[in-house]
Amino acid sequence: MVSILNTVDTSHEDMIHDAQLDYYGTRLATCSSDRSVKIFEVKNNAQTLIADLRGHEGPVWEVAWAHPMFGNLLASASYDRKVVIWKEINGTWNKLYEYANHDSSVNSVSWAPHEYGLILVCGSSDGSISVLYGSADGTWDTRKIGGAHTIGCNAVSWAPATAVGATLDGASAFTTPRQYIRRFVSGGCDNLVKIWKEVDGQWVEEYKLEAHSDWVRDVAWAPSVGLPNSVIASCSQDRRVIIWTTDNLEASSWTYKILNQFDDVVWHLSWSITANILAVSGGDNKVSLWKESLENQWMCISDVSKGVGPLHTTTEQRTL
């Protein structure tokens, strides 16, 4: 059963578009149409506002925490066509870097797995995707994928870091340097899900996944749990959530299964850290949790309406 452990009064003055906990689950970042980003410390069922970040000139759609090995870094994406990277130094949050090379709203930001380095991918309504590379000397290198999605890109998500030739036993991983192939997935207004791969420093379209009949609103690449298969979830204006799977990333053999068709547009997706539960939220004001059965069927194990409590439960007891 899903139970609400805590509610946070953010004091935002307009609609909240995103809320993300950091790596340790002790800090919550929120963003809003009021153009602000707020950071709260959440401990012992209480929250304390520790930062109110004002640097955007339009609604802020999404926030993303970097891995703590790079320090306390937070990225924010806004309708003002900018991406801002914020950093905490000695308890004070300041703007570290501002990227303003998009021609329209920046809708999504996602930090790469820390094994890839300090890298941020950004998707924009101008149809392009930017990849920002942070270096040790504090400078940023940028690469842009023009025309990635016709009309616009709505969502981006990184593939988990899997070493080339890695297996479950991983014996060679301890004796040879790891080599990673960087990939991410994007979803756009062309109804497509696309997988991008870095080849010799350039980003190329590796796969084009077609099944949605309307704008793709979110994509989420499932975390790796050591198995050789890859799993991506996508959701769309067509009210469907689709699960894409492949046993071999190097072969163009992606298959898909429709998880469910909902009563309203589906906006966001989020995997559990063990990749066995998918959270889905949409225009029906519900957050539902889905789990794949042993018979490879996706089952709704719980849903919460408007944040007021569980509506549908199973015999399993779960908390978020």
C-alpha positions in Angstrom: 0.0 0.0 0.0 1.2 3.5 -0.8 1.1 5.9 2.1 1.9 9.6 2.2 4.8 10.1 4.6 5.0 13.9 4.4 3.7 17.0 2.6 5.8 20.0 1.8 4.5 23.5 1.8 6.7 25.1 -0.8 5.1 28.6 -0.8 5.5 28.7 -4.5 3.3 31.4 -6.0 2.2 29.4 -9.1 2.0 25.9 -10.4 4.8 23.5 -9.4 6.2 21.6 -12.4 8.9 19.4 -10.9 10.2 18.1 -7.6 13.4 16.1 -7.2 15.1 14.6 -4.2 18.9 14.5 -4.2 21.1 11.4 -4.2 20.8 11.0 -0.4 17.1 11.8 -0.2 17.6 14.6 2.3 17.2 17.6 0.0 14.2 18.5 -2.2 14.4 20.8 -5.2 11.2 22.3 -6.6 10.5 24.6 -9.6 7.5 26.6 -10.6 5.8 28.9 -13.0 6.7 31.6 -10.5 10.2 31.5 -12.1 11.9 30.2 -8.9 13.7 27.1 -7.9 13.6 26.2 -4.2 15.7 23.8 -2.2 14.4 22.3 1.1 16.1 20.1 3.7 13.7 17.3 4.4 14.5 15.4 7.6 12.4 13.9 10.4 9.1 14.6 8.7 9.9 18.3 8.5 11.2 20.6 5.8 13.3 23.7 6.0 13.8 26.1 3.1 17.5 26.6 2.6 17.6 28.3 -0.8 15.3 30.4 -3.1 17.0 30.6 -6.4 16.0 33.4 -8.8 17.7 33.4 -12.1 15.1 32.5 -14.7 12.8 34.9 -16.6 10.0 32.4 -17.3 8.4 29.3 -15.9 10.9 26.7 -14.7 9.9 23.2 -16.1 12.4 20.8 -14.6 15.3 20.4 -12.1 18.0 17.7 -11.9 20.6 16.9 -9.2 24.1 15.9 -10.2 25.9 13.0 -8.5 27.4 14.2 -5.2 30.9 13.3 -6.3 30.8 16.6 -8.3 29.6 18.6 -5.3 26.1 20.0 -4.7 25.0 20.9 -8.2 21.5 21.4 -9.5 20.4 22.1 -13.1 17.2 23.9 -14.0 15.5 24.2 -17.4 13.1 27.1 -18.3 10.7 28.6 -20.8 13.2 31.5 -21.0 15.3 29.3 -23.3 18.0 28.9 -20.6 19.6 26.2 -18.6 21.1 27.3 -15.3 23.5 25.2 -13.3 23.6 26.1 -9.6 26.3 25.2 -7.1 26.4 25.3 -3.3 29.6 26.6 -1.8 30.0 27.0 2.0 26.2 26.8 2.4 25.4 29.4 -0.2 23.8 28.6 -3.6 25.0 30.6 -6.6 24.8 30.4 -10.4 27.7 28.4 -11.7 27.0 28.4 -15.4 24.2 29.6 -17.7 23.6 28.1 -21.1 21.5 30.2 -23.4 22.0 28.7 -26.9 18.5 27.5 -27.6 15.9 29.3 -29.6 12.9 28.2 -27.6 11.8 26.8 -24.3 14.2 24.2 -22.7 11.9 21.5 -21.5 14.1 18.8 -20.0 17.5 18.3 -18.4 19.2 15.1 -17.2 22.7 14.5 -15.7 24.7 11.6 -17.0 25.7 8.7 -14.8 28.8 9.8 -12.8 30.9 7.2 -14.6 30.5 9.2 -17.8 31.8 12.4 -16.2 30.0 15.7 -15.5 27.7 15.8 -18.5 24.2 17.4 -18.8 21.8 16.8 -21.7 19.1 19.3 -22.5 16.0 19.0 -24.7 14.3 22.1 -26.3 11.1 23.1 -28.1 13.4 24.4 -30.9 13.8 20.7 -31.9 17.5 20.5 -30.8 19.3 18.7 -28.0 22.4 20.1 -26.3 25.0 18.2 -24.4 27.1 20.1 -21.9 30.5 18.8 -20.7 31.9 20.1 -17.5 35.7 20.1 -17.0 37.9 20.2 -13.9 39.0 23.8 -14.6 35.4 25.0 -14.4 34.9 25.5 -18.1 32.0 23.9 -20.1 32.1 22.5 -23.6 28.9 22.2 -25.6 27.7 20.1 -28.5 24.3 20.5 -30.2 22.2 18.0 -32.1 20.2 20.1 -34.5 16.8 18.9 -35.7 16.7 16.0 -33.2 12.9 16.1 -33.1 10.5 17.9 -35.5 8.5 20.7 -33.7 10.3 20.0 -30.4 12.0 17.8 -27.8 10.0 17.2 -24.6 12.2 14.8 -22.6 15.7 13.3 -22.2 17.0 10.4 -20.1 20.5 8.8 -19.9 21.2 5.1 -20.3 22.8 3.5 -17.2 26.6 3.2 -17.3 27.3 -0.3 -18.5 30.9 -1.2 -19.4 31.6 -2.6 -22.8 31.5 -6.4 -22.6 30.3 -6.4 -19.0 28.5 -9.5 -17.7 26.9 -10.5 -14.4 30.1 -12.1 -13.1 32.1 -9.1 -14.3 35.4 -10.8 -13.7 37.4 -8.8 -16.2 36.0 -5.5 -14.8 38.5 -5.6 -11.9 41.5 -6.3 -14.1 41.0 -4.0 -17.1 40.0 -0.3 -17.4 36.3 0.1 -18.0 35.2 1.6 -21.3 31.7 3.1 -21.6 29.5 3.8 -24.5 27.4 6.9 -23.8 23.8 6.8 -24.8 20.6 8.7 -24.0 17.0 8.5 -25.1 14.7 11.4 -26.1 11.1 11.9 -26.8 9.5 14.6 -28.9 6.5 16.3 -30.7 7.1 14.1 -33.7 5.6 11.2 -31.7 9.0 9.5 -31.8 11.4 8.0 -29.2 15.0 8.2 -30.3 18.2 6.7 -28.9 21.4 8.6 -29.3 25.0 7.3 -29.2 28.3 9.1 -28.9 30.7 8.1 -31.7 34.1 9.7 -31.9 32.9 12.7 -29.9 29.7 13.2 -32.0 26.2 12.3 -31.2 24.4 10.2 -33.8 20.8 8.8 -33.9 21.1 5.0 -33.2 17.5 3.9 -33.1 14.1 5.4 -33.9 11.3 3.8 -31.9 7.8 4.3 -33.4 4.6 3.3 -31.6 3.0 6.5 -30.1 0.4 8.3 -32.1 0.8 11.7 -30.4 3.5 13.8 -28.7 5.8 11.9 -26.4 5.8 13.7 -23.1 8.4 11.8 -21.1 11.0 9.0 -21.4 12.8 7.1 -18.7 15.6 4.6 -19.1 15.5 2.1 -16.4 18.5 1.7 -14.0 20.8 -1.2 -14.6 20.5 -4.1 -12.1 23.3 -6.2 -13.7 21.1 -7.9 -16.3 22.0 -7.7 -20.0 18.7 -6.3 -21.2 17.8 -2.6 -21.5 14.4 -1.1 -20.7 12.9 2.2 -21.6 9.5 3.6 -20.6 7.8 6.3 -22.7 4.5 8.1 -22.2 2.5 10.3 -24.5 -0.4 12.6 -25.3 -2.0 9.5 -26.7 -2.7 8.4 -23.1 -0.4 5.3 -23.4 2.7 4.2 -21.5 4.9 1.9 -23.6 7.7 -0.3 -22.3 10.6 -0.8 -24.8 13.1 -3.7 -24.3 16.1 -5.2 -26.0 18.6 -7.9 -25.0 21.4 -6.4 -27.2 21.9 -2.7 -27.5 24.3 -3.2 -30.5 21.5 -4.9 -32.5 18.4 -3.0 -33.7 16.0 -5.4 -32.0 13.8 -3.3 -29.7 10.4 -4.7 -28.9 7.6 -2.9 -27.1 4.6 -3.6 -25.0 1.8 -1.2 -24.0 1.7 -1.0 -20.3 -1.7 0.7 -20.2 -4.0 3.2 -21.8 -5.0 5.8 -19.3 -8.0 8.1 -19.2 -6.0 11.2 -19.7 -2.6 12.5 -21.1 0.4 10.9 -19.3 3.0 13.5 -18.3 5.8 11.9 -16.3 7.5 8.6 -15.6 10.0 7.5 -12.9 11.7 4.2 -12.2 12.5 2.9 -8.7 16.2 2.5 -8.0 15.9 -1.2 -8.5 14.1 -0.8 -11.8 11.2 -3.1 -10.8 8.5 -0.5 -10.2 7.5 2.3 -12.5 5.6 5.4 -11.3 3.3 7.1 -13.7 1.6 10.5 -13.4 -0.9 12.2 -15.7 -3.7 14.6 -16.3 -6.1 12.5 -14.2 -4.3 13.8 -11.1 -3.2 10.3 -10.1 0.2 8.7 -9.5 0.1 5.0 -10.1 2.7 2.4 -9.5 3.3 -0.5 -11.9 5.2 -3.8 -11.5 5.9 -6.5 -14.0 4.7 -10.0 -12.9 6.5 -13.3 -13.3 4.2 -13.8 -16.4 5.6 -10.6 -17.9 2.4 -8.7 -17.4 2.4 -5.2 -16.0 0.1 -4.8 -13.0 -1.0 -1.7 -11.1 0.0 -2.2 -7.5 -1.3 1.1 -6.2 -2.5 4.5 -7.2 -2.9 7.8 -5.3 -5.4 10.5 -6.4 -4.6 14.2 -5.9 -2.2 13.3 -3.0 -5.0 12.3 -0.7 -4.2 8.7 -0.2 -4.3 5.2 -1.7 -7.3 4.2 -3.9 -6.2 0.8 -5.0 -4.0 -1.6 -3.1 -2.7 -5.1 -3.1 -1.7 -7.3 -0.3 1.9 -6.1 -0.6 2.7 -3.3 1.9 4.9 -0.6 0.4 6.0 2.9 1.3 7.6 5.6 -0.8 
